[in-house]
Amino acid sequence: MSLDAWIALSVACAVFPLMALTRLGPDMVLMGALVVLLSLGVIDAEQALGGFSNSGLFTVAFLYILVASLRDTGGIDLIIRHVLGRPSGERHALSRLVWPVTAVSGLLNNTPVVATFIPAVISWGRRFSIAPQLLLMPLSFASILGGTVTLMGTSTNLVVHSLMQERFPDLHLGLFEIAWVGVPMALVGVVYLLVVTPRLLSRRPGSEEAFANLREFTIEMEVDPQGPLVDRTVEEAGLRHLSGLFLVEIERGGNVVSVVGPGERLKGGDHLVFAGTTEGAVELQQMRGLRPSRLGESHLEKEFRERRLVEAVVSDQCQFIGQKIRDGHFRTLYGAAVLAVCRGGRRVAGSLGQIRLQPSDVLLLEARPAFIERHRQSQDFLLISQVNGQARPAFDRALRAWAILATVVVLASTGLMSMMNAAMLGATAALLSGCVSVRSARRGMDTQVLLTIAASFGLGAALQTSGAADVVARGLLSVVGDSPWALLVGTYCVVALLTSLVTNNAAAVITFPIAMAGAESLGVNPLPYVVVVMFAASASFLTPIGYQTNLMVMGPGGYRVQDYLKLGGPLNLLTAVVVLVLTPFFWPF
């Protein structure tokens, strides 16, 4: 083996533990690897920067803009509102959640899908007394399963597909072609979640229960004189059994009704005074027929105008990990005060100032409105959600955003345009039609994911051109023999193991040249190995760090590492069996 091959292999071996065991971001680790390989002459500048001009990378970027358009227009909220509905029990609630999430994730990147669903699912579960543990992990897993159904369902599929086209120009996979394996895999996975989840996941309080009644607000609302609540009783208006809210009194024409009975009829212009939590206030503002009080400055307006209550999930990249909140000057750096910390679904003992932050901690923050915009894409936080409401989406453009996405799917699936050109056209249409602003589109791009993908190409090129991939492939063949099926199993196991420890894109791109070298050595069709790399890289159910959506739901759901092993371990085995049995059937060796 040449010196360049040894260097490339050593750098690749160093990359995985650095990403798994340190707080360095995967983009920084892989960019550092590129610098080392370029400095030592293992790859040239063109190979090092080749990933930044890859069509798969640009396709992912354009799709991020389409997802941002659906988020800003409330396109995903439209599905949530019409699909979740009123469940009759826990299994019915799971069914109403996982099926649509799986379907939507086949067309949209699953990370923003999960980010959109988390606050809605928590509120929905609270309304029907369903523990968050039974909903949030299945939400993450269903999004992962759905992402494997099409090429555009996850960035990993697009990246591996572009690698295949570069190495084998004659090979081609249609947009929905991998659905031959993806749909059975998703069906088996969803049925498993519906049957097993209520039995395996214990019901512990999640973050929303830990924060319940942390502060109680006086909330004033006015009955819209032109709204549907006029002349209806309190009971008929649905104001008697609101979650986290209690109707204290009604102010009407200068008089106060202090004892409000269920038969009290509402009049236009009535001022209703509630006591309740911020979550209850959000539900109250979304009720048709009520509007914020306009007589003077209400307590609600003062609280909402001057400050915001924000829930933020701490990332493993946060610079305050391991530090005390007080010693780290959290408020000075972020302009936000920590009101409470939730870890694993429970309050953390001791004073707030003495708590040392850990990854996936959920913080309840008091911050000014600019905090959300400033830190929404920050690496320090995985998820930031405004507890007391968000800017109302442009719902009138939601159907327009969905129509643009549908057009992209049709153009790409029929072959009229390449995936990149269709996504580029769709992103342009979304911007020109007002479905998303330039600022929001820029903010919607996950630069860490894009940098990770681009840098991974350089490392993969180093393994291929230096001959290291061929050497590793020959070593793998000496273990599995000359059996194409054994090589397929070995490839799946290696990629699935790596994706549980590091990012799925990095695991796929770095192992791709090794798998292809093995297929070429056996003289067999490389297509089944391409498909297996796609599915194995996405099948990350074992750990919270293996996939970003898993870490996003860990804190809000109050999960522990063993919860992922209990529910995700058997799911990993089931999906592996489905993929390994069906792949050679549809793409023979």
C-alpha positions as CSV (number, residue, x, y, z in Angstrom):
1,M,0.0,0.0,0.0
2,S,1.4,3.4,-1.0
3,L,2.2,6.2,1.4
4,D,-0.7,8.2,0.2
5,A,-3.1,5.3,0.8
6,W,-1.7,5.0,4.4
7,I,-2.3,8.7,5.0
8,A,-5.8,8.7,3.5
9,L,-6.7,5.6,5.6
10,S,-5.3,7.1,8.8
11,V,-7.1,10.3,8.3
12,A,-10.4,8.5,7.7
13,C,-9.9,6.3,10.8
14,A,-9.2,9.4,12.9
15,V,-12.3,11.3,11.6
16,F,-14.9,8.8,13.0
17,P,-13.8,8.9,16.7
18,L,-13.3,12.7,16.5
19,M,-16.9,13.1,15.4
20,A,-18.3,10.6,17.8
21,L,-16.3,11.4,21.0
22,T,-15.6,15.2,20.8
23,R,-17.8,18.3,20.7
24,L,-16.3,19.3,17.3
25,G,-18.9,19.6,14.6
26,P,-18.7,17.1,11.8
27,D,-18.2,19.9,9.3
28,M,-15.2,21.1,11.2
29,V,-13.7,17.6,11.6
30,L,-14.1,16.9,7.9
31,M,-12.8,20.3,6.8
32,G,-9.8,19.7,9.0
33,A,-9.3,16.3,7.3
34,L,-9.4,18.0,3.9
35,V,-6.7,20.5,5.0
36,V,-4.4,17.6,6.1
37,L,-4.9,15.6,2.9
38,L,-4.4,18.7,0.7
39,S,-1.3,19.8,2.6
40,L,0.3,16.4,2.4
41,G,-0.4,16.1,-1.3
42,V,-2.7,13.2,-1.1
43,I,-5.4,15.1,-3.1
44,D,-5.1,18.2,-5.2
45,A,-7.2,21.3,-4.9
46,E,-9.7,20.2,-7.6
47,Q,-10.4,16.9,-5.7
48,A,-10.6,18.7,-2.3
49,L,-13.1,21.3,-3.6
50,G,-15.0,18.9,-5.9
51,G,-17.7,18.4,-3.3
52,F,-18.6,22.0,-3.4
53,S,-19.6,21.8,-7.1
54,N,-21.4,18.5,-6.8
55,S,-25.0,18.4,-8.1
56,G,-26.2,16.5,-5.1
57,L,-25.0,19.3,-2.8
58,F,-26.9,21.9,-4.8
59,T,-30.0,19.7,-5.0
60,V,-30.1,19.5,-1.2
61,A,-29.6,23.3,-0.9
62,F,-32.5,24.0,-3.3
63,L,-34.7,21.5,-1.4
64,Y,-34.0,23.3,1.8
65,I,-35.6,26.4,0.2
66,L,-38.7,24.5,-0.8
67,V,-39.0,23.2,2.8
68,A,-38.6,26.8,4.1
69,S,-41.5,27.8,1.8
70,L,-43.8,25.2,3.3
71,R,-42.8,26.2,6.8
72,D,-43.4,29.9,6.2
73,T,-46.7,29.4,4.5
74,G,-47.9,26.9,7.1
75,G,-48.0,24.1,4.6
76,I,-46.9,21.5,7.1
77,D,-49.2,23.1,9.8
78,L,-52.0,22.5,7.3
79,I,-51.4,18.8,7.4
80,I,-51.0,18.8,11.2
81,R,-54.3,20.6,11.7
82,H,-56.3,18.4,9.4
83,V,-54.7,15.0,10.1
84,L,-54.1,14.7,13.8
85,G,-57.7,15.2,14.9
86,R,-59.2,13.6,17.9
87,P,-57.7,10.1,18.8
88,S,-59.7,7.5,20.6
89,G,-56.7,6.1,22.4
90,E,-52.9,5.8,22.5
91,R,-52.5,3.4,19.5
92,H,-55.0,5.5,17.5
93,A,-53.0,8.6,18.3
94,L,-49.8,6.9,17.2
95,S,-51.5,5.8,14.0
96,R,-52.7,9.3,13.2
97,L,-49.2,10.6,13.8
98,V,-46.8,8.2,12.2
99,W,-48.6,7.5,8.9
100,P,-48.7,11.2,7.7
101,V,-45.2,11.9,9.0
102,T,-43.9,8.9,7.1
103,A,-45.7,10.1,3.9
104,V,-44.6,13.7,4.2
105,S,-40.9,12.8,4.9
106,G,-40.8,11.0,1.6
107,L,-41.0,14.4,-0.1
108,L,-39.4,16.7,2.5
109,N,-36.2,16.7,4.4
110,N,-37.1,15.0,7.7
111,T,-35.3,17.4,10.1
112,P,-37.6,20.5,9.5
113,V,-40.6,18.1,9.4
114,V,-39.8,16.9,13.0
115,A,-39.0,20.4,14.1
116,T,-42.4,21.6,13.0
117,F,-44.3,18.6,14.5
118,I,-42.6,18.6,18.0
119,P,-44.5,21.6,19.5
120,A,-47.8,20.6,17.8
121,V,-47.5,17.0,19.0
122,I,-46.7,18.0,22.6
123,S,-49.8,20.3,22.7
124,W,-51.9,17.7,21.0
125,G,-50.8,15.0,23.4
126,R,-51.4,17.2,26.4
127,R,-55.0,17.9,25.2
128,F,-55.8,14.2,25.1
129,S,-53.7,13.1,28.1
130,I,-51.2,11.1,26.0
131,A,-47.7,11.0,27.4
132,P,-45.0,12.6,25.1
133,Q,-42.8,9.5,25.4
134,L,-45.4,7.6,23.3
135,L,-45.3,10.2,20.5
136,L,-42.0,11.9,20.0
137,M,-39.6,9.0,19.4
138,P,-42.0,7.4,17.0
139,L,-42.2,10.8,15.3
140,S,-38.5,10.8,14.7
141,F,-38.3,7.2,13.6
142,A,-41.3,7.6,11.3
143,S,-39.6,10.6,9.6
144,I,-36.4,8.5,9.1
145,L,-38.5,5.6,7.6
146,G,-40.3,8.0,5.3
147,G,-37.1,9.6,4.1
148,T,-35.9,6.3,2.6
149,V,-38.9,6.0,0.2
150,T,-37.7,8.5,-2.4
151,L,-34.3,10.0,-3.5
152,M,-35.4,13.4,-2.2
153,G,-36.6,12.2,1.2
154,T,-33.2,12.6,2.8
155,S,-30.0,14.4,1.8
156,T,-28.1,11.1,2.1
157,N,-30.0,9.5,-0.8
158,L,-29.3,12.5,-3.1
159,V,-25.6,12.5,-2.2
160,V,-25.1,8.8,-2.7
161,H,-27.0,9.0,-6.0
162,S,-24.7,11.8,-7.3
163,L,-21.7,9.8,-6.3
164,M,-23.0,6.8,-8.3
165,Q,-23.6,9.0,-11.3
166,E,-20.0,10.4,-11.1
167,R,-18.5,6.9,-10.9
168,F,-20.9,5.0,-13.1
169,P,-22.4,7.4,-15.6
170,D,-24.4,4.6,-17.2
171,L,-26.3,3.7,-14.0
172,H,-29.5,5.5,-13.1
173,L,-32.1,5.4,-10.3
174,G,-35.4,7.1,-10.7
175,L,-36.9,9.4,-8.0
176,F,-39.3,6.7,-6.8
177,E,-37.3,3.6,-7.8
178,I,-35.9,2.9,-4.4
179,A,-39.5,2.8,-3.2
180,W,-39.5,-0.9,-4.1
181,V,-37.5,-1.4,-1.0
182,G,-38.3,1.8,0.9
183,V,-42.1,1.3,1.0
184,P,-41.9,-2.3,2.5
185,M,-39.3,-1.1,4.9
186,A,-41.5,1.9,6.0
187,L,-44.6,-0.3,6.3
188,V,-42.8,-2.9,8.5
189,G,-41.3,-0.1,10.6
190,V,-44.5,1.8,11.1
191,V,-46.4,-1.4,12.0
192,Y,-43.7,-2.3,14.5
193,L,-43.9,1.2,16.1
194,L,-47.7,1.0,16.4
195,V,-47.6,-2.5,18.1
196,V,-44.5,-2.1,20.3
197,T,-44.2,1.5,21.3
198,P,-46.9,1.5,24.1
199,R,-45.3,-1.6,25.6
200,L,-41.6,-0.5,25.6
201,L,-41.6,3.2,26.4
202,S,-42.4,4.1,30.0
203,R,-44.4,7.1,30.8
204,R,-42.1,9.7,32.4
205,P,-42.8,13.4,32.5
206,G,-41.4,15.2,29.5
207,S,-40.1,18.8,29.5
208,E,-43.6,20.3,29.0
209,E,-44.7,18.7,32.2
210,A,-41.6,19.8,34.0
211,F,-42.3,23.4,33.0
212,A,-46.1,23.2,33.6
213,N,-47.3,26.1,35.8
214,L,-43.8,27.4,36.1
215,R,-45.4,30.8,35.7
216,E,-49.1,31.7,35.6
217,F,-50.2,34.7,33.6
218,T,-53.2,36.9,33.7
219,I,-54.5,36.8,30.1
220,E,-57.1,39.2,28.7
221,M,-59.1,38.4,25.6
222,E,-62.0,40.2,23.9
223,V,-65.0,38.6,22.3
224,D,-65.1,39.7,18.7
225,P,-68.5,41.3,18.1
226,Q,-68.5,39.8,14.5
227,G,-67.3,36.4,15.6
228,P,-69.1,33.1,16.2
229,L,-68.9,33.2,20.0
230,V,-71.5,36.0,20.4
231,D,-74.6,34.8,22.3
232,R,-73.1,31.4,23.0
233,T,-72.7,30.2,26.5
234,V,-69.3,29.7,28.1
235,E,-69.9,25.9,27.9
236,E,-70.9,26.1,24.2
237,A,-67.9,28.3,23.4
238,G,-65.5,25.6,24.7
239,L,-64.1,27.8,27.4
240,R,-64.8,25.6,30.4
241,H,-62.3,22.8,29.9
242,L,-59.2,24.5,28.3
243,S,-55.9,22.9,29.1
244,G,-53.9,25.1,31.4
245,L,-56.5,27.9,31.6
246,F,-59.2,29.0,33.9
247,L,-61.8,31.7,33.2
248,V,-61.6,34.0,36.2
249,E,-64.0,36.8,35.3
250,I,-65.8,38.7,32.6
251,E,-65.7,42.5,32.3
252,R,-68.8,43.8,30.5
253,G,-69.7,47.5,30.2
254,G,-67.8,48.5,33.3
255,N,-69.3,45.7,35.4
256,V,-67.5,42.5,36.4
257,V,-69.0,39.0,36.4
258,S,-66.8,37.5,39.1
259,V,-68.5,34.1,39.3
260,V,-68.7,32.8,35.7
261,G,-71.0,29.8,35.4
262,P,-71.1,27.5,32.3
263,G,-74.5,29.0,31.2
264,E,-73.2,32.6,31.1
265,R,-73.8,34.0,27.6
266,L,-71.0,35.9,25.9
267,K,-71.6,39.3,24.4
268,G,-69.6,41.2,21.7
269,G,-66.9,43.3,23.3
270,D,-66.8,41.2,26.5
271,H,-63.4,41.2,28.2
272,L,-62.5,37.7,29.4
273,V,-59.8,37.4,32.1
274,F,-58.0,34.1,32.3
275,A,-55.4,32.7,34.6
276,G,-53.1,30.1,33.0
277,T,-49.8,29.0,31.5
278,T,-48.2,30.3,28.4
279,E,-49.1,27.1,26.5
280,G,-52.7,27.8,27.4
281,A,-52.4,31.4,26.1
282,V,-51.3,30.1,22.7
283,E,-54.3,27.8,22.5
284,L,-56.5,30.8,23.5
285,Q,-55.2,33.1,20.8
286,Q,-55.9,30.5,18.2
287,M,-59.6,30.3,19.0
288,R,-61.8,31.8,16.4
289,G,-64.0,34.6,17.8
290,L,-61.4,35.8,20.4
291,R,-58.9,38.5,20.0
292,P,-56.4,40.3,22.4
293,S,-58.0,42.9,24.5
294,R,-57.9,46.4,23.0
295,L,-58.9,48.4,26.1
296,G,-55.6,49.7,27.4
297,E,-52.5,47.5,27.7
298,S,-53.3,44.1,28.9
299,H,-51.0,42.0,31.0
300,L,-50.8,39.6,28.1
301,E,-49.7,42.4,25.7
302,K,-47.1,43.6,28.2
303,E,-45.6,40.2,28.6
304,F,-45.6,39.3,25.0
305,R,-44.4,42.6,23.6
306,E,-41.5,43.1,25.9
307,R,-40.3,39.5,26.2
308,R,-40.7,36.0,24.9
309,L,-40.6,32.7,26.6
310,V,-38.6,30.3,24.5
311,E,-37.8,26.6,24.8
312,A,-34.3,25.7,23.5
313,V,-32.8,22.2,23.2
314,V,-29.0,22.3,23.9
315,S,-26.8,20.9,21.2
316,D,-23.7,18.9,21.9
317,Q,-21.9,21.8,20.1
318,C,-22.9,24.3,22.7
319,Q,-19.9,26.1,24.1
320,F,-21.5,26.0,27.6
321,I,-21.5,22.2,27.8
322,G,-20.0,21.2,31.2
323,Q,-20.1,24.8,32.5
324,K,-22.2,26.3,35.2
325,I,-24.9,28.7,33.9
326,R,-23.7,31.4,36.3
327,D,-20.0,31.0,35.6
328,G,-20.5,30.9,31.8
329,H,-22.3,34.2,31.7
330,F,-25.1,32.7,29.7
331,R,-27.2,35.8,29.9
332,T,-24.4,38.1,28.8
333,L,-23.6,36.1,25.7
334,Y,-27.1,35.2,24.5
335,G,-29.2,38.0,25.9
336,A,-31.5,35.5,27.6
337,A,-32.1,34.5,31.1
338,V,-32.5,30.8,32.1
339,L,-35.8,30.3,34.0
340,A,-35.7,26.5,34.2
341,V,-33.7,23.4,33.1
342,C,-35.2,20.1,32.2
343,R,-33.0,17.0,31.8
344,G,-34.4,13.6,30.8
345,G,-38.0,14.8,31.5
346,R,-37.2,15.9,35.1
347,R,-36.2,19.1,36.9
348,V,-32.6,19.3,37.8
349,A,-31.9,19.6,41.5
350,G,-30.1,22.6,42.9
351,S,-30.1,26.2,42.0
352,L,-30.1,27.2,38.4
353,G,-26.8,29.0,38.7
354,Q,-25.0,25.8,39.8
355,I,-26.3,23.5,37.1
356,R,-23.8,22.3,34.5
357,L,-25.3,22.1,31.1
358,Q,-25.4,18.8,29.1
359,P,-26.4,17.9,25.6
360,S,-30.2,17.6,25.0
361,D,-31.0,19.7,28.1
362,V,-34.2,21.7,27.5
363,L,-34.0,25.3,28.7
364,L,-36.9,27.6,29.3
365,L,-35.6,31.1,28.5
366,E,-36.8,34.6,28.9
367,A,-35.5,36.6,25.9
368,R,-36.3,39.4,23.6
369,P,-38.0,38.7,20.2
370,A,-34.7,39.0,18.3
371,F,-33.3,36.0,20.2
372,I,-35.2,33.5,18.0
373,E,-34.1,34.9,14.7
374,R,-30.5,35.3,15.9
375,H,-30.1,31.8,17.2
376,R,-32.4,29.7,15.2
377,Q,-29.5,28.4,13.0
378,S,-27.0,28.5,15.8
379,Q,-25.0,25.3,16.4
380,D,-25.5,25.8,20.2
381,F,-29.1,24.8,20.0
382,L,-30.8,21.9,18.2
383,L,-34.3,23.3,18.4
384,I,-35.7,26.7,19.4
385,S,-39.4,27.1,19.8
386,Q,-41.3,30.1,21.0
387,V,-43.5,29.0,23.9
388,N,-45.9,31.9,23.7
389,G,-46.7,31.8,20.0
390,Q,-45.1,32.5,16.7
391,A,-45.7,34.9,13.8
392,R,-48.7,33.7,11.9
393,P,-47.8,31.9,8.7
394,A,-49.1,33.1,5.3
395,F,-51.7,30.4,5.1
396,D,-53.2,31.8,1.9
397,R,-50.0,30.7,0.1
398,A,-49.8,27.2,1.6
399,L,-51.5,25.5,-1.4
400,R,-49.2,27.4,-3.7
401,A,-46.1,26.1,-1.9
402,W,-47.5,22.5,-2.1
403,A,-48.2,23.0,-5.8
404,I,-44.6,24.1,-6.5
405,L,-43.3,21.0,-4.6
406,A,-45.7,18.7,-6.6
407,T,-44.4,20.2,-9.8
408,V,-40.8,19.5,-8.8
409,V,-41.7,15.9,-8.1
410,V,-43.5,15.5,-11.4
411,L,-40.6,17.0,-13.4
412,A,-38.0,14.9,-11.7
413,S,-39.9,11.6,-11.7
414,T,-40.9,11.8,-15.3
415,G,-37.4,12.6,-16.5
416,L,-38.3,16.0,-18.0
417,M,-35.6,17.5,-15.8
418,S,-32.8,16.3,-13.6
419,M,-33.4,16.4,-9.9
420,M,-31.1,19.4,-9.5
421,N,-32.7,21.4,-12.3
422,A,-36.2,20.6,-11.0
423,A,-35.3,21.6,-7.4
424,M,-33.6,24.8,-8.7
425,L,-36.7,25.7,-10.7
426,G,-38.9,25.0,-7.6
427,A,-36.8,27.1,-5.3
428,T,-36.9,30.0,-7.8
429,A,-40.6,29.7,-8.1
430,A,-41.0,29.7,-4.3
431,L,-39.0,32.9,-4.0
432,L,-40.7,34.7,-6.9
433,S,-44.2,33.7,-5.8
434,G,-43.7,35.1,-2.3
435,C,-43.9,31.7,-0.5
436,V,-40.5,32.3,1.1
437,S,-38.4,35.4,1.5
438,V,-34.7,35.6,0.6
439,R,-33.8,36.0,4.2
440,S,-35.9,33.0,5.3
441,A,-34.6,30.9,2.4
442,R,-31.0,31.7,3.5
443,R,-31.9,30.9,7.1
444,G,-33.5,27.7,6.2
445,M,-30.3,26.2,4.7
446,D,-28.5,23.9,7.2
447,T,-25.0,25.1,6.5
448,Q,-23.5,22.5,8.8
449,V,-25.1,19.7,6.8
450,L,-24.0,21.2,3.5
451,L,-20.4,21.7,4.6
452,T,-20.3,18.1,5.9
453,I,-21.5,16.8,2.6
454,A,-19.0,18.8,0.6
455,A,-16.1,17.9,2.8
456,S,-17.0,14.2,2.8
457,F,-16.6,14.1,-1.0
458,G,-12.9,15.1,-0.6
459,L,-12.2,12.4,1.9
460,G,-14.0,9.9,-0.3
461,A,-11.9,10.9,-3.3
462,A,-8.7,10.5,-1.3
463,L,-9.7,6.9,-0.3
464,Q,-10.5,6.2,-3.9
465,T,-7.6,7.8,-5.8
466,S,-4.9,6.7,-3.3
467,G,-5.9,3.1,-3.6
468,A,-6.9,2.8,0.1
469,A,-10.5,1.9,-0.8
470,D,-9.3,-1.0,-2.9
471,V,-7.1,-2.3,-0.1
472,V,-9.9,-2.1,2.5
473,A,-12.3,-3.7,0.0
474,R,-9.8,-6.6,-0.5
475,G,-9.6,-7.0,3.3
476,L,-13.4,-7.1,3.5
477,L,-13.5,-9.6,0.7
478,S,-11.0,-11.8,2.5
479,V,-13.5,-12.0,5.4
480,V,-16.8,-12.4,3.4
481,G,-15.2,-14.5,0.6
482,D,-16.3,-14.3,-3.0
483,S,-20.0,-14.2,-2.1
484,P,-21.8,-11.0,-3.4
485,W,-24.5,-11.5,-0.9
486,A,-22.0,-11.7,2.0
487,L,-20.4,-8.5,0.8
488,L,-23.8,-6.9,0.7
489,V,-24.4,-7.9,4.3
490,G,-21.0,-6.7,5.4
491,T,-21.5,-3.4,3.7
492,Y,-24.8,-2.8,5.4
493,C,-23.4,-3.7,8.8
494,V,-20.4,-1.4,8.5
495,V,-22.4,1.6,7.3
496,A,-25.2,1.0,9.9
497,L,-22.6,0.9,12.7
498,L,-20.9,4.0,11.6
499,T,-24.1,6.0,11.1
500,S,-25.0,5.2,14.7
501,L,-21.9,7.0,15.8
502,V,-21.4,9.8,13.3
503,T,-23.5,11.7,10.8
504,N,-25.3,9.6,8.1
505,N,-23.9,11.7,5.2
506,A,-20.3,11.2,6.3
507,A,-20.8,7.5,6.9
508,A,-22.3,7.1,3.5
509,V,-19.8,9.2,1.5
510,I,-16.7,7.7,3.1
511,T,-17.8,4.1,2.8
512,F,-19.1,4.4,-0.7
513,P,-15.8,4.0,-2.5
514,I,-14.9,1.0,-0.4
515,A,-18.3,-0.7,-1.2
516,M,-17.9,0.1,-4.9
517,A,-14.3,-1.2,-5.0
518,G,-15.5,-4.5,-3.5
519,A,-18.3,-4.8,-6.1
520,E,-15.8,-4.2,-8.9
521,S,-13.4,-6.8,-7.5
522,L,-16.2,-9.4,-7.6
523,G,-17.2,-8.2,-11.1
524,V,-20.9,-7.8,-10.0
525,N,-23.5,-5.1,-10.5
526,P,-22.7,-2.2,-8.2
527,L,-26.3,-0.9,-8.0
528,P,-27.5,-3.2,-5.1
529,Y,-24.5,-1.9,-3.1
530,V,-25.4,1.7,-3.9
531,V,-29.0,1.1,-2.6
532,V,-27.7,-0.7,0.5
533,V,-25.4,2.2,1.4
534,M,-28.4,4.6,1.1
535,F,-30.7,2.5,3.4
536,A,-28.0,1.6,5.9
537,A,-26.9,5.2,6.3
538,S,-30.5,6.3,7.1
539,A,-31.3,3.4,9.4
540,S,-30.1,5.1,12.5
541,F,-32.4,4.1,15.4
542,L,-30.0,2.9,18.0
543,T,-28.6,6.1,19.6
544,P,-29.8,9.7,20.0
545,I,-26.6,11.0,18.3
546,G,-26.9,8.9,15.2
547,Y,-29.5,11.1,13.6
548,Q,-30.3,14.8,14.3
549,T,-34.1,14.2,14.7
550,N,-33.3,11.6,17.4
551,L,-31.4,14.1,19.5
552,M,-34.1,16.8,18.8
553,V,-36.8,14.7,20.6
554,M,-34.6,13.4,23.4
555,G,-35.0,16.3,25.8
556,P,-38.7,17.2,25.1
557,G,-39.7,13.6,25.3
558,G,-37.7,12.9,28.5
559,Y,-35.9,9.9,26.9
560,R,-32.8,8.1,28.0
561,V,-30.2,6.3,25.9
562,Q,-31.6,2.9,26.9
563,D,-35.0,4.0,25.4
564,Y,-33.4,4.2,22.0
565,L,-31.9,0.8,22.4
566,K,-35.1,-0.8,23.5
567,L,-37.3,0.7,20.7
568,G,-34.7,1.2,18.0
569,G,-32.6,-2.0,18.4
570,P,-35.3,-4.4,17.1
571,L,-36.3,-1.8,14.5
572,N,-32.7,-1.7,13.2
573,L,-32.8,-5.5,12.8
574,L,-36.2,-5.5,11.1
575,T,-35.2,-2.9,8.6
576,A,-31.9,-4.6,7.9
577,V,-33.7,-7.9,7.1
578,V,-36.2,-6.2,4.7
579,V,-33.4,-4.3,2.9
580,L,-31.0,-7.2,2.5
581,V,-33.7,-9.6,1.3
582,L,-35.4,-7.3,-1.2
583,T,-32.5,-5.4,-2.6
584,P,-30.9,-8.3,-4.6
585,F,-34.5,-9.2,-5.8
586,F,-35.0,-5.8,-7.5
587,W,-31.4,-5.1,-8.4
588,P,-29.7,-8.5,-9.1
589,F,-26.0,-9.0,-8.7
